[in-house]
Amino acid sequence: MSLIAPRCDRCGSRTRHKEDDKPICQSCAEEMRLIIEASHEQRRQCPIDNAEMTKETAHMIVIDRCPTCSGVWLDGGELERMNGDIQEAAIMSMARGLTSPTF
């Protein structure tokens, strides 16, 4: 077993997690699962201009985006979940900054 973990095929971060015998970090694996799940959902119409919206992932949440007006539409609870994830990432970033040496 190698001391250095291989890099995720999608994002390049070090990981020991594998799927289909290829290195992929758990975050990317979850994002891929969400994308596959969203591809089976019925496409929605934009409430602004009635264009067919596309499915995208952001912060591990599948969102609907209008290609013409660039509107973003979230399902119930997704904004709060995204906000919580962003706050958690900011806190972790600040904590890392406090523990790293300054020069």
Summary of the structure (lengths in Angstrom):
residues: 103
radius of gyration: 17.9
end to end distance: 36.0
largest distance: 55.5
contacts: 234
relative contact order: 0.10
helix: 35%
strand: 19%
